[in-house]
Amino acid sequence: MTMLCWSELQRSAVQSLLARYGLTLIEVEAGAPIPGSYWGESEAGLVGERLYVRADTPLHSLLHEACHFICMTPERRSVLHTDAGGDFAEEDAVCYLQILLGGELLADGGERVCRDMDGWGYTFRLGSARRWFTEDAEDARQWLHRAGLIHEDARPSFRLRG
């Protein structure tokens, strides 16, 4: 399965979305290593308030790393370099928020992000990101709401944790 990549996106929409969270998106040259990439290869990287991508960086990776930045505490954000850390509950919240933000960028309401998450190898108890999101992610939704990152109706608040 081919992942939806940075080079295929409406770049100004992505940059505008990330700017609402204080993130600056920086594109590195084709084939160059991506600074702050935890997984290497084409995966997005985080260093401070900078999110690094290449043309071949998958959208789900870009969103996942952005959501780590959004969901982490200010203390962790202040020393962020490559490894976002966090616990299982925060990781679930990151996954939930990345689907929501995918819905902000794409007309399909996050369906493509879910398919790409499945294709990359995310694993969920119910077998797919979409089923997890719609049937088994109430705890992640509540975590995001308590942290002020989404509204009661699950719309993003465009705030950072903390």
Secondary structure, DSSP 8 states (H G I E B T S, - for coil): ----BGGGS-HHHHHHHHHTTT-EEEE--TTS--TTBSS-TT--EEETTEEEE-TT-BHHHHHHHHHHHHHS-HHHHHT-BS-----HHHHHHHHHHHHHHHHHHSTTTTHHHHHHHHHHT---TTSSHHHHHHHT-HHHHHHHHHTTSB-TTS-B------
